[in-house]
């Protein structure tokens, strides 16, 4: 199943991207009242609103209140509510680790309920299980997935007689060809707050690290390896540095915002952009009429070793102190039954696919389907980083590297220094 372009949820892949939860009231909800906390997508289409209305219709006497607050206010607000007396019955959360408000961080602190036994839990496997389950317990219903690839305009490629790159060498060839003609090969901004450098590193590491060792993330969590001691991680940062040296990015990228860089793709000032599927609206801002598509980023010179970072990134959880936990679990079961239809509302990828052969990617990302169905994927890496400071060190290290003030080895050593075996 593929779908046409639509409005997507904002994506949070890193500690710098926070989500917001609304107020609830532990002990204040009646048997038929359900309080759902969620961040405001800002896009106008939110499947959660549809699910709430349909759940009310299917359950006489039930009132569902979806309380939203701005996306950037999540972490502090939600954690304060979950540990206090103002607790929602259901909360939308980011999955895995990577930020203080992510579901597994909160699960480690006993702030979310175990959902084991729900009828959908056996469908949560692979990448979904890695970011929503722990030690035999299930803490969230995965709702949305994302995959990191490369946005481009096929019409622009056709006009310039360019082919979709199949190897890292092909990528560099495009960078060299466009250097000096007023066009930048990759839309790229590394101003503070931008996640573009992190996305690029993840796309590279998917092939250089995880193609040969799918367990690399798990091994780092267990302390069996380090970033600096893993040749594939060094190669990923070195290849990013090579892209910089070959003119793949704007020379003033450290002063360019993520939003400005994204607009340049729609405006035709850049040819490609490495980013998650869910960020399509960001790149459409430059030209709402542009018909963008995606392809898998080749992080190496062996096409068979190309991997796509992909995993569920957001889900629904039940706080441990929820006043109406039984009704909350019933709501999650209802959402799971209708998950594919709900994903069509905002053109997102369902957190639990309809089937193994149908990941449900939108039409513009159809080229990624082969990788997803064949299992040629890698994790969204920071979901396994228990301390958010690891991601912060990566971001700052890449900025310094762009400025010529850091080496690939230095970036990785900084990440290792920030590593902790448990979430703070």
C-alpha positions as CSV (number, residue, x, y, z in Angstrom):
1,X,0.0,0.0,0.0
2,X,1.3,3.4,-0.9
3,X,-0.3,6.7,-0.6
4,X,-0.1,10.2,-2.1
5,X,1.5,13.2,-0.4
6,X,-0.3,14.6,2.6
7,X,0.3,16.4,5.9
8,X,2.6,14.6,8.3
9,X,3.3,14.7,12.0
10,X,6.4,16.6,13.0
11,X,9.2,14.2,13.7
12,X,11.3,14.0,16.8
13,X,14.5,12.0,16.4
14,X,16.7,13.7,18.8
15,X,16.9,15.2,22.3
16,X,16.5,18.7,20.8
17,X,13.0,17.8,19.5
18,X,10.6,17.8,22.4
19,X,6.9,17.0,22.6
20,X,4.1,18.5,24.7
21,X,1.4,16.9,26.8
22,X,-1.7,18.5,28.2
23,X,-3.1,18.5,31.6
24,X,-5.0,15.6,33.1
25,X,-6.4,14.9,36.5
26,X,-5.6,11.8,38.4
27,X,-8.7,10.8,40.4
28,X,-10.8,13.4,38.7
29,X,-12.1,11.3,35.7
30,X,-15.3,9.4,35.9
31,X,-15.7,5.9,34.5
32,X,-16.7,7.3,31.1
33,X,-14.2,10.1,30.9
34,X,-10.8,9.7,29.2
35,X,-8.2,12.4,29.2
36,X,-5.6,12.1,26.4
37,X,-2.5,14.3,26.3
38,X,-0.8,15.0,23.0
39,X,1.5,17.5,21.3
40,X,-0.1,19.8,18.8
41,X,1.1,18.7,15.3
42,X,0.5,22.2,13.9
43,X,-0.6,20.5,10.6
44,X,-4.3,20.4,11.0
45,X,-4.7,16.7,10.5
46,X,-4.2,14.6,13.6
47,X,-5.4,10.9,13.6
48,X,-5.7,11.1,17.4
49,X,-8.7,13.5,17.0
50,X,-10.4,11.1,14.6
51,X,-9.7,8.1,16.9
52,X,-11.2,10.0,19.9
53,X,-14.4,10.9,18.1
54,X,-14.8,7.4,16.8
55,X,-14.1,5.8,20.2
56,X,-16.8,8.0,21.7
57,X,-19.3,7.0,19.0
58,X,-18.5,3.3,19.5
59,X,-18.8,3.5,23.3
60,X,-22.0,5.2,24.6
61,X,-21.5,7.4,27.6
62,X,-17.7,7.8,27.0
63,X,-16.2,11.3,26.7
64,X,-12.7,11.6,25.3
65,X,-10.9,14.9,25.8
66,X,-7.7,15.4,23.8
67,X,-5.7,18.1,25.4
68,X,-2.9,19.5,23.3
69,X,0.0,21.9,24.1
70,X,2.8,23.2,21.9
71,X,5.3,20.6,20.7
72,X,8.3,22.1,22.2
73,X,7.1,22.0,25.8
74,X,6.8,18.3,26.3
75,X,9.7,16.9,28.3
76,X,9.5,19.0,31.4
77,X,5.7,19.3,31.4
78,X,5.0,15.6,30.9
79,X,7.5,14.4,33.5
80,X,6.1,16.8,36.0
81,X,2.6,15.6,35.4
82,X,3.4,11.9,35.5
83,X,5.2,12.2,38.8
84,X,2.6,14.5,40.3
85,X,-1.2,14.5,40.7
86,X,-2.2,15.8,37.3
87,X,-1.9,12.7,35.2
88,X,-3.6,12.1,31.8
89,X,-5.1,8.6,31.1
90,X,-3.3,8.3,27.8
91,X,-0.2,10.2,26.6
92,X,1.4,10.4,23.2
93,X,5.1,9.8,23.7
94,X,8.3,9.4,21.7
95,X,9.6,5.8,21.7
96,X,12.8,4.3,22.9
97,X,15.4,6.4,24.8
98,X,17.2,9.6,23.6
99,X,15.3,12.2,25.7
100,X,14.1,12.5,29.3
101,X,10.5,12.3,28.1
102,X,10.8,9.2,25.9
103,X,8.7,6.1,26.9
104,X,11.5,3.8,28.0
105,X,13.1,6.4,30.1
106,X,9.8,6.9,31.8
107,X,9.3,3.2,32.1
108,X,12.6,2.8,33.8
109,X,11.3,5.3,36.4
110,X,8.0,3.4,36.9
111,X,5.9,6.2,35.4
112,X,4.1,4.3,32.6
113,X,2.0,1.1,32.8
114,X,2.8,-2.3,31.5
115,X,0.4,-3.0,28.6
116,X,1.4,-6.7,28.2
117,X,-1.6,-8.9,27.4
118,X,-3.2,-6.4,25.0
119,X,-4.3,-8.1,21.7
120,X,-1.8,-6.1,19.6
121,X,1.3,-6.7,21.6
122,X,2.3,-9.8,19.6
123,X,2.3,-7.6,16.4
124,X,5.0,-5.4,17.9
125,X,8.2,-7.0,16.8
126,X,11.7,-6.1,15.5
127,X,12.4,-2.4,15.5
128,X,9.0,-1.7,17.2
129,X,9.8,-4.0,20.0
130,X,13.2,-2.5,20.6
131,X,11.7,1.0,21.3
132,X,8.5,0.1,23.1
133,X,9.3,-3.2,25.0
134,X,11.7,-4.0,27.7
135,X,12.4,-7.1,29.8
136,X,9.2,-8.8,28.6
137,X,6.9,-5.8,29.2
138,X,5.2,-3.6,26.7
139,X,5.0,0.1,27.5
140,X,3.5,1.7,24.3
141,X,1.5,1.2,21.2
142,X,3.7,2.2,18.3
143,X,1.7,4.6,16.2
144,X,4.0,6.3,13.6
145,X,7.2,5.1,12.0
146,X,9.8,7.0,10.0
147,X,12.6,6.1,7.6
148,X,15.6,8.3,6.8
149,X,16.3,8.6,3.1
150,X,17.0,11.3,0.5
151,X,14.4,13.8,-0.8
152,X,14.8,15.0,-4.3
153,X,12.8,16.4,-7.3
154,X,12.8,13.8,-10.1
155,X,11.9,16.5,-12.6
156,X,15.0,18.5,-11.7
157,X,17.1,15.4,-12.0
158,X,15.7,14.7,-15.4
159,X,16.4,18.2,-16.6
160,X,20.0,18.0,-15.4
161,X,20.4,14.5,-16.8
162,X,21.2,13.1,-13.3
163,X,20.6,9.6,-12.1
164,X,19.7,8.6,-8.6
165,X,23.1,7.6,-7.0
166,X,23.6,4.0,-6.2
167,X,26.9,4.3,-4.5
168,X,28.7,6.8,-2.3
169,X,31.0,7.5,-5.2
170,X,27.9,8.4,-7.2
171,X,26.9,10.9,-4.5
172,X,30.3,12.6,-4.6
173,X,30.2,12.7,-8.4
174,X,27.0,14.8,-8.2
175,X,28.5,17.0,-5.6
176,X,31.5,17.7,-7.9
177,X,29.3,18.2,-10.9
178,X,27.2,20.9,-9.2
179,X,30.0,22.6,-7.3
180,X,30.4,26.1,-8.7
181,X,27.2,26.3,-10.8
182,X,25.2,28.1,-8.1
183,X,23.4,24.9,-7.0
184,X,24.2,23.0,-3.8
185,X,24.0,19.2,-4.0
186,X,22.5,18.8,-0.6
187,X,20.1,21.1,1.3
188,X,21.9,21.3,4.6
189,X,21.7,23.6,7.6
190,X,23.8,23.1,10.8
191,X,22.7,26.1,12.8
192,X,21.9,25.4,16.5
193,X,18.7,23.4,16.7
194,X,19.0,21.7,13.3
195,X,19.0,17.9,13.2
196,X,20.3,17.7,9.6
197,X,23.9,16.7,10.5
198,X,22.5,13.9,12.8
199,X,20.3,12.7,10.0
200,X,23.2,12.6,7.6
201,X,25.4,10.7,10.0
202,X,22.6,8.1,10.7
203,X,22.1,7.6,6.9
204,X,25.9,7.0,6.5
205,X,26.2,4.7,9.6
206,X,23.3,2.6,8.5
207,X,25.5,1.2,5.7
208,X,29.0,1.6,7.3
209,X,28.1,0.2,10.8
210,X,24.8,-1.8,10.6
211,X,25.1,-3.6,7.3
212,X,27.9,-5.7,8.7
213,X,26.7,-5.8,12.3
214,X,23.0,-5.4,12.9
215,X,23.6,-5.8,16.6
216,X,25.9,-2.8,16.8
217,X,23.4,-0.7,18.7
218,X,22.6,-3.4,21.2
219,X,26.3,-4.0,21.8
220,X,26.9,-0.4,22.5
221,X,24.1,-0.4,25.1
222,X,25.7,-3.4,26.8
223,X,29.1,-1.7,26.9
224,X,30.6,-4.3,24.6
225,X,31.8,-1.7,22.1
226,X,32.5,2.1,21.9
227,X,31.8,4.6,19.1
228,X,35.5,5.4,18.8
229,X,36.4,1.8,18.7
230,X,34.0,0.9,15.9
231,X,35.6,1.2,12.5
232,X,32.2,1.7,10.8
233,X,31.4,4.7,13.0
234,X,34.7,6.2,12.1
235,X,34.1,5.6,8.5
236,X,30.7,7.3,8.7
237,X,32.1,10.5,10.2
238,X,35.0,10.4,7.7
239,X,32.6,10.1,4.8
240,X,30.6,13.1,6.1
241,X,33.9,15.0,6.2
242,X,34.6,13.9,2.6
243,X,31.2,15.2,1.6
244,X,32.0,18.6,3.1
245,X,35.4,18.7,1.3
246,X,33.8,17.8,-2.0
247,X,31.4,20.7,-1.8
248,X,28.2,18.6,-1.1
249,X,27.0,21.3,1.4
250,X,26.8,25.0,1.5
251,X,30.1,26.4,2.7
252,X,28.2,28.5,5.3
253,X,26.1,25.6,6.5
254,X,26.8,26.3,10.2
255,X,24.9,29.6,9.8
256,X,22.0,28.1,7.9
257,X,18.8,27.1,9.8
258,X,17.1,23.8,9.1
259,X,14.0,25.6,7.8
260,X,16.0,27.8,5.4
261,X,18.0,24.8,4.1
262,X,14.7,22.8,3.6
263,X,13.2,25.6,1.5
264,X,16.1,25.6,-0.8
265,X,15.2,22.2,-2.1
266,X,11.7,23.2,-3.1
267,X,13.1,26.4,-4.6
268,X,15.6,24.4,-6.8
269,X,18.6,25.9,-5.1
270,X,19.7,22.5,-3.9
271,X,19.2,19.0,-5.4
272,X,18.8,16.6,-2.5
273,X,18.2,16.5,1.3
274,X,18.9,13.7,3.8
275,X,16.0,13.5,6.1
276,X,13.2,11.4,7.7
277,X,10.0,10.6,5.7
278,X,7.9,12.5,8.2
279,X,9.6,15.8,7.4
280,X,8.1,16.1,3.9
281,X,6.1,19.3,4.9
282,X,9.4,21.0,5.9
283,X,10.8,20.5,2.3
284,X,7.5,21.4,0.6
285,X,7.6,24.8,2.2
286,X,9.9,26.1,-0.6
287,X,7.4,25.1,-3.3
288,X,4.0,23.5,-2.3
289,X,3.6,22.3,-5.9
290,X,6.9,20.5,-6.1
291,X,6.5,16.7,-6.6
292,X,9.3,15.4,-4.4
293,X,10.3,11.8,-4.0
294,X,12.8,9.8,-2.0
295,X,15.6,7.2,-2.5
296,X,17.8,5.3,-0.1
297,X,21.1,7.1,0.7
298,X,24.1,4.9,-0.4
299,X,26.5,5.2,2.5
300,X,29.1,2.9,0.8
301,X,30.1,1.7,-2.6
302,X,28.4,-1.7,-2.4
303,X,24.7,-1.2,-3.3
304,X,23.8,-4.5,-1.6
305,X,25.1,-3.1,1.7
306,X,22.8,0.0,1.6
307,X,20.6,0.1,4.7
308,X,17.8,2.5,5.6
309,X,17.4,3.8,9.2
310,X,13.8,3.0,10.1
311,X,11.7,2.5,13.2
312,X,8.5,3.5,15.0
313,X,9.1,6.9,16.6
314,X,5.9,7.8,18.4
315,X,3.2,5.9,20.2
316,X,0.5,5.9,22.9
317,X,1.2,5.0,26.5
318,X,-0.8,4.7,29.7
319,X,0.7,6.5,32.7
320,X,1.2,4.4,35.8
321,X,-1.0,6.8,37.9
322,X,-3.8,7.1,35.3
323,X,-7.2,7.4,36.9
324,X,-9.0,5.4,34.2
325,X,-6.5,2.8,33.2
326,X,-9.0,0.2,32.0
327,X,-10.7,2.6,29.6
328,X,-7.3,3.9,28.5
329,X,-6.2,0.3,27.5
330,X,-9.5,-0.1,25.7
331,X,-8.8,3.1,23.7
332,X,-5.3,1.8,22.7
333,X,-6.9,-1.5,21.6
334,X,-9.4,0.5,19.5
335,X,-6.6,2.6,17.9
336,X,-4.6,-0.5,17.1
337,X,-7.5,-2.1,15.3
338,X,-7.8,1.0,13.1
339,X,-4.1,1.9,12.9
340,X,-3.6,1.6,9.1
341,X,-6.7,3.8,8.4
342,X,-5.6,6.4,10.9
343,X,-2.1,6.6,9.3
344,X,-3.8,7.5,6.0
345,X,-5.2,10.7,7.6
346,X,-1.8,12.4,7.9
347,X,0.0,10.2,5.4
348,X,2.3,8.7,7.9
349,X,3.8,5.2,8.1
350,X,1.9,3.1,10.6
351,X,3.9,2.0,13.7
352,X,2.6,-1.5,13.2
353,X,2.5,-2.3,9.5
354,X,-0.6,-3.9,7.9
355,X,1.6,-6.9,7.0
356,X,5.2,-7.9,6.5
357,X,5.0,-7.1,2.8
358,X,3.1,-3.8,3.3
359,X,5.0,-1.2,5.4
360,X,2.5,1.4,4.3
361,X,4.9,4.0,3.0
362,X,3.5,7.1,1.2
363,X,3.9,7.3,-2.6
364,X,6.8,9.7,-2.4
365,X,8.9,7.2,-0.4
366,X,7.9,4.1,-2.5
367,X,11.6,3.5,-3.4
368,X,12.2,2.7,0.3
369,X,9.7,-0.1,0.4
370,X,12.1,-2.7,-1.0
371,X,14.5,-2.0,1.8
372,X,11.8,-2.1,4.5
373,X,10.2,-5.4,3.3
374,X,13.6,-7.1,2.8
375,X,14.8,-6.1,6.3
376,X,17.6,-4.0,4.9
377,X,17.2,-1.4,7.7
378,X,19.1,0.0,10.6
379,X,17.8,1.5,13.9
380,X,17.1,5.2,14.4
381,X,20.3,5.2,16.4
382,X,19.6,7.8,19.1
383,X,16.6,5.8,20.3
384,X,19.1,3.5,21.9
385,X,21.2,6.2,23.5
386,X,20.2,6.2,27.1
387,X,21.8,9.6,27.8
388,X,20.6,12.5,25.6
389,X,24.0,14.1,26.0
390,X,25.4,11.6,23.5
391,X,23.3,13.1,20.8
392,X,24.2,16.6,21.9
393,X,27.9,15.7,21.7
394,X,27.3,14.4,18.2
395,X,25.6,17.5,17.1
396,X,28.2,19.9,18.5
397,X,31.0,17.7,17.2
398,X,29.7,17.8,13.7
399,X,29.4,21.5,13.8
400,X,33.0,21.8,14.9
401,X,34.0,19.4,12.2
402,X,32.3,21.5,9.6
403,X,34.3,24.5,10.9
404,X,37.5,22.5,10.7
405,X,37.9,22.5,14.5
406,X,37.3,18.8,15.1
407,X,38.3,15.4,13.7
408,X,36.1,12.3,13.2
409,X,38.0,10.6,16.1
410,X,37.3,13.6,18.3
411,X,33.5,13.5,17.5
412,X,33.3,9.8,18.5
413,X,35.4,10.2,21.6
414,X,33.1,13.0,22.8
415,X,30.1,10.7,22.3
416,X,31.8,8.0,24.3
417,X,32.6,10.4,27.1
418,X,28.9,11.3,27.4
419,X,27.7,7.7,27.4
420,X,26.1,6.4,30.6
421,X,24.7,2.8,31.1
422,X,21.4,4.2,32.4
423,X,19.2,7.1,31.6
424,X,19.8,10.2,33.9
